[in-house]
């Protein structure tokens, strides 16, 4: 199996979660991976929370299912815009039609991207402003009229159509997220380890969505899950640091001297934690309970809160919990389309890229990441604006 081979090659002894899309083959693959990891004795809670379904993929499925209700109309708009944008001459004629119709919109025609469903809305929104221009263009281009949508399809959807779209989307939503007890609890724990929310917000949100009785029952299960997960990390931490719950009180003078020398080499944070663990005082109270009992962090609306930075700065206060949070908040380094972000399918490479050595491929990927480090990923709206500025500067004969 590809995932198993990667874990072995990378030297990973354990995997906390594996995020994949919702193909049935992935369910079988995850079951196989669970069996292997548990068999090696490196699992966290027997891989209970290993399988994480790609949230971006599920949202994409929900929206695409809703758009199927108006699939024919959307397809015609897409084909009409593609026809005009295929040629600079056609695009120039269309701009002339806009001027004749008195359309002064700064927006331009834009095609959607199948893996970025919000671009479909932007495409339809832009096309709606040019309805009269499309009608005029059909009179000067006889080939275009066969692709033009009818006037009825330009009208906005009525309440019944919207209700049908909502029903389709709700069915798909309930398939994956309808029963909160079947969801991966890590999704909820992510909220708990956010210092702005913690358990109080979790209880409030669940009670609001599912009702007080069901919400509090679910919140109780999540709390038990948090403590169970923390205990697992606590045992691992103590085993790796060679710390027991108690130490003998009588030691020789030489041992005390040797221990003092060793302790002097520790930084104050590690020394404090080690002393607490050895005297039996370091337990949940000094980490998880301490974190939960503190007040929530109040952040100004205009302030950008970096949760990873917060946990980095507070790792000395919550040494074990911060390790657990680091795994929970792990994220991919690059952003790619939702359809391929977490897919385990093989990538298709052209002959040139297939001939590159692993060292060259690694260098190219790293160089791209470094060059783009200071640049934020542009939204579709920003990309469309760039395209409009580019077209504005073009001159047609």
C-alpha positions as CSV (number, residue, x, y, z in Angstrom):
1,X,0.0,0.0,0.0
2,X,1.3,3.5,-1.0
3,X,0.6,5.2,2.4
4,X,2.2,2.4,4.4
5,X,5.3,2.5,2.2
6,X,5.6,6.2,2.7
7,X,5.3,5.9,6.5
8,X,8.0,3.2,6.5
9,X,10.3,5.2,4.2
10,X,9.9,8.3,6.3
11,X,10.6,6.4,9.5
12,X,7.3,7.3,11.1
13,X,6.4,5.0,13.9
14,X,2.9,6.2,14.4
15,X,0.2,8.1,12.5
16,X,-2.5,10.2,14.3
17,X,-4.9,10.8,11.5
18,X,-5.0,10.2,7.7
19,X,-7.2,12.5,5.7
20,X,-8.6,11.1,2.5
21,X,-11.6,11.7,0.2
22,X,-14.8,9.6,0.4
23,X,-14.1,6.9,-2.2
24,X,-15.2,3.5,-0.9
25,X,-11.7,2.2,-1.7
26,X,-10.3,4.6,0.9
27,X,-12.4,3.0,3.6
28,X,-10.8,-0.4,2.9
29,X,-7.3,1.2,2.7
30,X,-7.8,2.9,6.1
31,X,-9.0,-0.3,7.7
32,X,-5.9,-2.1,6.4
33,X,-3.6,0.8,7.7
34,X,-5.3,0.6,11.1
35,X,-4.6,-3.1,11.4
36,X,-0.9,-2.6,10.5
37,X,-0.3,0.3,12.9
38,X,-2.1,-1.3,15.8
39,X,-0.2,-4.6,15.1
40,X,3.1,-2.7,15.4
41,X,2.1,-1.3,18.8
42,X,2.6,2.3,17.8
43,X,-1.1,3.4,17.7
44,X,-2.7,6.2,19.6
45,X,-5.9,4.9,21.2
46,X,-5.8,1.9,18.8
47,X,-6.2,4.3,15.8
48,X,-9.7,5.1,16.9
49,X,-9.5,8.6,15.3
50,X,-7.2,7.7,12.4
51,X,-9.8,8.1,9.6
52,X,-10.5,11.8,8.8
53,X,-12.8,12.4,5.9
54,X,-11.7,15.4,3.9
55,X,-14.0,18.3,4.9
56,X,-13.2,20.3,1.8
57,X,-14.2,17.3,-0.3
58,X,-17.5,16.9,1.5
59,X,-18.5,20.5,1.2
60,X,-17.7,20.3,-2.5
61,X,-20.0,17.3,-2.8
62,X,-22.8,19.1,-1.0
63,X,-22.6,22.2,-3.2
64,X,-22.2,20.2,-6.5
65,X,-25.3,18.2,-5.5
66,X,-27.3,21.4,-5.1
67,X,-26.1,22.8,-8.4
68,X,-27.4,19.7,-10.2
69,X,-30.9,21.2,-9.8
70,X,-29.9,23.9,-12.3
71,X,-27.2,21.9,-14.2
72,X,-28.6,22.5,-17.7
73,X,-28.8,26.3,-17.3
74,X,-25.3,26.5,-15.7
75,X,-23.9,24.4,-18.6
76,X,-25.4,26.7,-21.2
77,X,-24.0,29.8,-19.5
78,X,-20.6,28.2,-19.3
79,X,-20.6,27.2,-23.0
80,X,-21.8,30.7,-24.0
81,X,-19.0,32.4,-22.1
82,X,-16.4,29.9,-23.3
83,X,-17.5,30.5,-26.9
84,X,-16.9,34.3,-26.6
85,X,-13.6,34.0,-24.7
86,X,-12.1,31.6,-27.2
87,X,-11.2,34.4,-29.6
88,X,-9.9,37.9,-29.0
89,X,-12.0,39.1,-31.9
90,X,-15.2,37.7,-30.4
91,X,-14.3,39.2,-27.0
92,X,-13.8,42.6,-28.7
93,X,-17.2,42.3,-30.5
94,X,-18.9,41.4,-27.2
95,X,-17.4,44.5,-25.5
96,X,-18.8,46.6,-28.4
97,X,-22.2,45.1,-27.7
98,X,-21.8,46.0,-24.0
99,X,-21.1,49.6,-25.0
100,X,-24.1,49.7,-27.3
101,X,-26.4,48.4,-24.6
102,X,-25.0,51.0,-22.1
103,X,-23.5,48.4,-19.8
104,X,-20.7,50.0,-17.8
105,X,-19.9,47.1,-15.5
106,X,-16.2,46.8,-14.7
107,X,-16.5,43.0,-14.3
108,X,-15.7,40.7,-17.2
109,X,-16.8,37.2,-18.3
110,X,-15.1,34.5,-16.3
111,X,-15.3,30.7,-16.5
112,X,-15.6,28.6,-13.5
113,X,-13.3,25.9,-12.2
114,X,-14.8,22.5,-11.5
115,X,-12.8,22.0,-8.3
116,X,-13.6,25.5,-7.0
117,X,-17.3,25.6,-6.8
118,X,-17.6,29.2,-5.6
119,X,-16.2,30.2,-9.0
120,X,-19.5,28.9,-10.5
121,X,-21.4,31.6,-8.6
122,X,-18.9,34.3,-9.8
123,X,-19.4,33.1,-13.4
124,X,-23.2,33.3,-13.2
125,X,-23.1,36.6,-11.3
126,X,-20.9,38.2,-14.0
127,X,-23.0,36.7,-16.9
128,X,-26.3,38.0,-15.5
129,X,-25.1,41.6,-15.8
130,X,-24.5,41.1,-19.6
131,X,-27.9,39.6,-20.5
132,X,-28.7,42.3,-23.0
133,X,-25.2,42.2,-24.4
134,X,-25.6,38.4,-25.1
135,X,-28.9,39.1,-26.9
136,X,-27.2,41.7,-29.1
137,X,-24.2,39.5,-29.8
138,X,-26.5,36.8,-31.0
139,X,-27.7,39.1,-33.8
140,X,-24.1,39.6,-35.2
141,X,-22.8,36.1,-34.8
142,X,-25.1,33.5,-36.3
143,X,-23.1,30.6,-34.8
144,X,-23.7,31.9,-31.2
145,X,-27.5,31.8,-31.1
146,X,-27.5,28.0,-30.9
147,X,-25.6,28.2,-27.6
148,X,-27.5,31.1,-26.1
149,X,-29.8,30.3,-23.2
150,X,-33.5,31.2,-23.4
151,X,-34.8,34.3,-21.7
152,X,-36.7,32.2,-19.1
153,X,-33.5,30.7,-17.9
154,X,-32.1,34.2,-17.2
155,X,-34.7,34.7,-14.5
156,X,-33.7,34.1,-10.9
157,X,-34.7,30.9,-9.2
158,X,-38.0,31.0,-7.4
159,X,-38.5,29.7,-3.8
160,X,-39.5,26.2,-5.0
161,X,-36.3,25.8,-7.0
162,X,-34.2,27.0,-4.1
163,X,-36.1,24.6,-1.7
164,X,-35.3,21.7,-4.1
165,X,-31.6,22.7,-4.1
166,X,-31.6,22.9,-0.3
167,X,-33.2,19.5,0.0
168,X,-30.6,17.9,-2.2
169,X,-27.8,19.5,-0.3
170,X,-29.3,18.6,3.1
171,X,-29.4,14.9,2.1
172,X,-25.8,14.9,1.1
173,X,-24.8,16.8,4.3
174,X,-26.7,14.4,6.5
175,X,-24.9,11.5,4.8
176,X,-21.6,12.6,6.3
177,X,-22.4,15.0,9.1
178,X,-26.0,14.2,10.0
179,X,-25.2,12.1,13.1
180,X,-22.6,13.8,15.3
181,X,-21.8,10.6,17.1
182,X,-20.5,9.1,13.9
183,X,-18.2,12.0,13.2
184,X,-14.5,11.9,14.0
185,X,-14.3,13.5,17.5
186,X,-11.0,15.3,16.5
187,X,-13.2,17.9,14.7
188,X,-14.7,18.8,18.0
189,X,-11.5,18.6,20.0
190,X,-9.9,21.1,17.6
191,X,-12.4,23.7,19.0
192,X,-11.7,22.7,22.6
193,X,-7.9,23.3,22.2
194,X,-8.6,26.8,20.8
195,X,-8.0,29.1,23.8
196,X,-10.8,31.5,22.4
197,X,-13.5,28.8,22.8
198,X,-12.6,25.8,25.0
199,X,-15.3,23.5,26.5
200,X,-17.7,26.4,27.3
201,X,-18.2,27.3,23.7
202,X,-18.4,23.7,22.7
203,X,-21.3,23.1,25.1
204,X,-23.0,26.3,24.0
205,X,-22.7,25.5,20.3
206,X,-23.9,21.9,20.6
207,X,-26.8,22.9,22.8
208,X,-27.8,25.5,20.3
209,X,-27.6,23.1,17.3
210,X,-28.9,19.9,18.8
211,X,-31.0,21.1,21.8
212,X,-29.9,21.3,25.4
213,X,-30.3,17.6,26.3
214,X,-28.6,16.1,23.3
215,X,-26.0,18.8,23.1
216,X,-24.9,18.4,26.7
217,X,-24.8,14.6,26.3
218,X,-22.6,15.0,23.2
219,X,-20.4,17.6,25.0
220,X,-19.9,15.1,27.9
221,X,-18.6,12.5,25.4
222,X,-16.3,15.0,23.8
223,X,-14.9,15.9,27.2
224,X,-14.2,12.3,28.0
225,X,-12.5,11.9,24.6
226,X,-10.3,14.9,25.3
227,X,-9.2,13.5,28.7
228,X,-8.7,10.0,27.2
229,X,-6.5,11.4,24.4
230,X,-4.5,13.5,26.9
231,X,-3.9,10.4,29.1
232,X,-2.5,8.6,26.1
233,X,-0.1,11.4,25.4
234,X,0.8,11.7,29.1
235,X,1.8,8.0,29.3
236,X,3.9,8.3,26.2
237,X,5.6,11.5,27.5
238,X,6.4,9.8,30.8
239,X,7.8,6.7,29.1
240,X,10.0,8.7,26.7
241,X,11.3,10.9,29.6
242,X,11.8,8.0,32.0
243,X,9.5,9.6,34.6
244,X,7.5,7.5,37.1
245,X,4.8,8.6,39.5
246,X,7.0,8.3,42.6
247,X,10.7,8.0,43.5
248,X,12.5,6.6,46.4
249,X,13.1,9.0,49.2
250,X,16.4,7.6,50.4
251,X,19.4,8.0,48.1
252,X,23.1,8.1,48.7
253,X,25.1,11.2,48.8
254,X,26.9,10.3,45.5
255,X,23.6,9.8,43.7
256,X,22.3,13.1,45.0
257,X,25.5,14.8,43.7
258,X,25.2,13.1,40.4
259,X,21.5,13.9,40.1
260,X,22.3,17.6,40.9
261,X,24.8,17.8,38.1
262,X,22.4,16.2,35.7
263,X,19.6,18.5,36.8
264,X,21.8,21.6,36.3
265,X,22.0,20.7,32.7
266,X,18.3,20.9,32.3
267,X,16.6,24.2,31.5
268,X,14.3,25.5,34.2
269,X,11.1,24.5,32.4
270,X,12.2,20.9,32.0
271,X,13.6,20.7,35.5
272,X,10.4,22.0,37.0
273,X,8.2,19.5,35.1
274,X,10.5,16.6,36.0
275,X,10.4,17.5,39.7
276,X,6.6,17.7,39.6
277,X,6.3,14.3,37.9
278,X,8.8,12.6,40.2
279,X,7.0,13.8,43.3
280,X,3.7,12.6,42.0
281,X,2.3,16.2,41.7
282,X,2.3,16.4,37.9
283,X,-1.0,15.1,36.7
284,X,-3.9,16.4,34.7
285,X,-4.3,19.3,37.1
286,X,-1.0,20.7,35.9
287,X,-1.8,20.6,32.2
288,X,-5.2,19.9,30.8
289,X,-7.3,20.9,33.8
290,X,-5.1,24.0,34.2
291,X,-5.8,25.0,30.6
292,X,-9.5,24.3,30.8
293,X,-9.9,26.2,34.1
294,X,-8.3,29.3,32.8
295,X,-10.5,31.9,31.3
296,X,-11.0,32.1,27.5
297,X,-8.7,34.3,25.6
298,X,-10.5,37.5,24.4
299,X,-9.3,38.6,21.0
300,X,-10.2,41.9,19.3
301,X,-12.2,41.4,16.1
302,X,-9.6,43.3,14.2
303,X,-6.8,41.3,15.6
304,X,-5.5,38.3,13.7
305,X,-5.1,35.4,16.1
306,X,-2.4,32.7,15.4
307,X,-3.4,29.6,17.3
308,X,-0.1,27.8,16.4
309,X,1.9,30.8,17.7
310,X,-0.1,30.8,20.9
311,X,0.6,27.2,21.6
312,X,4.2,27.6,20.8
313,X,4.5,30.4,23.3
314,X,2.6,28.5,26.0
315,X,4.3,25.1,25.5
316,X,6.3,25.5,28.7
317,X,3.1,25.9,30.7
318,X,1.4,23.0,29.0
319,X,4.2,20.7,27.9
320,X,2.2,17.5,27.4
321,X,-1.0,19.2,26.1
322,X,1.0,21.2,23.6
323,X,2.4,18.0,22.1
324,X,-1.1,16.7,21.7
325,X,-2.3,20.0,20.2
326,X,0.6,20.0,17.8
327,X,-0.7,16.7,16.3
328,X,-4.3,17.8,16.3
329,X,-3.6,21.1,14.5
330,X,-1.2,19.6,11.9
331,X,-1.9,21.0,8.5
332,X,-0.5,20.5,4.9
333,X,2.2,22.9,3.8
334,X,0.7,23.6,0.4
335,X,-2.8,24.5,-0.8
336,X,-4.1,22.6,-3.8
337,X,-7.6,21.9,-5.4
338,X,-10.0,20.0,-3.1
339,X,-10.4,17.2,-5.6
340,X,-6.7,16.3,-5.4
341,X,-5.7,17.6,-2.0
342,X,-6.2,14.4,-0.1
343,X,-6.7,11.9,-2.9
344,X,-4.6,8.7,-2.7
345,X,-4.8,8.2,-6.4
346,X,-1.7,8.2,-8.5
347,X,-0.6,11.4,-10.2
348,X,-0.1,11.4,-14.0
349,X,3.3,12.8,-14.9
350,X,4.5,13.6,-18.4
351,X,7.7,11.9,-19.7
352,X,9.9,14.9,-18.9
353,X,8.9,15.1,-15.2
354,X,9.1,11.3,-14.9
355,X,12.7,11.4,-16.0
356,X,13.8,13.9,-13.3
357,X,15.8,12.5,-10.4
358,X,14.4,12.6,-6.9
359,X,17.0,15.2,-5.9
360,X,16.0,17.5,-8.8
361,X,12.3,17.2,-7.9
362,X,12.9,17.9,-4.3
363,X,15.0,21.0,-5.2
364,X,12.3,22.3,-7.6
365,X,9.5,21.9,-5.0
366,X,11.5,23.5,-2.2
367,X,12.5,26.4,-4.4
368,X,8.9,27.1,-5.4
369,X,7.9,27.0,-1.7
370,X,10.6,29.4,-0.7
371,X,9.9,31.9,-3.6
372,X,6.2,31.9,-2.8
373,X,6.6,32.1,1.0
374,X,6.1,35.9,1.1
375,X,3.1,35.8,-1.3
376,X,-0.4,35.0,-0.2
377,X,-2.6,32.7,-2.3
378,X,-4.9,34.8,-4.4
379,X,-8.6,34.4,-4.3
380,X,-10.7,33.9,-7.4
381,X,-12.0,37.4,-7.1
382,X,-8.4,38.8,-7.2
383,X,-7.5,36.5,-10.1
384,X,-10.5,37.8,-12.0
385,X,-9.6,41.4,-11.3
386,X,-6.0,40.7,-12.6
387,X,-7.5,39.2,-15.7
388,X,-9.8,42.3,-16.3
389,X,-6.8,44.6,-15.9
390,X,-4.9,42.5,-18.4
391,X,-7.7,42.6,-20.9
392,X,-8.2,46.3,-20.4
393,X,-4.6,46.8,-21.6
394,X,-5.0,44.7,-24.7
395,X,-5.6,46.2,-28.1
396,X,-7.5,44.4,-30.8
397,X,-7.4,45.1,-34.5
